[in-house]
Amino acid sequence: MSLADVTANLRAPVETATDNKPIVKVHAVEWAKIMAGEPVEINPSIGHGYKVMSVKEWAARWKPNEAYPECLVCGSHNTKEHHFTQTWCRGKKKWESETLCLDCHSFTKRSYCDPDFKTPEDFEKERWQSMREEFWDTEPHYGGDRVIWDALRAAAEADLRTAKLILQSAGIVVAAPDMTTYYDERGRMYVLPKYVLSLPTNILRTSSIMGSRKSANAVELPQLTASAL
Ligand SMILES: [Zn+2]
């Protein structure tokens, strides 16, 4: 992330906090040793073994935080950043930074999160959820029995065992091994898109719910679609 990305278009306040030790545990352990004058491991890229280091020496390879150089304890700009993480999802950002003040040895933590930031996983889940809602809201208007549609929805949103019971008690026959095609007792067909059955990663697992117990009979059923009735 460039400096501009970190500071541009902030839509919420940058949260700040200060501490006398780093937040990350392994860093805090090492920091305690530095403070106690005990040897710490030399960075493998420049040597090996252990060494007693000054704070300045320990932080020699860290870079300054150009966007937020100020130590929030003493106001010094003589700081180094040793921890920075960021996540972007569809233009929304979230980041976290921690700087060490070389003058007062305090740590300043800053974090930022767009108000509507979502992880890629959350974003996908919500997208699929809204596609499902839309399907259940519109599809029954094109045909079929409302009671059957309600049962199909309840089954699609239930655990496997419950789904099976719901379908059985409504007299619904599963006509495709992938769980997308059903018939009611009057021979009307109902087709469900896979996305209403489960999230994409679960589709394969869910498709084995009821196997194809009655799928052999399906071909004998009248080939009527719900929308044809
Ligand atoms: Zn300071």
Residues whose N, C-alpha, C, O or C-beta is under 5 A from the ligand:
A	BS01	ZN	C71 V73 C74 G75 S76 C101 D103 C104 H105 S106
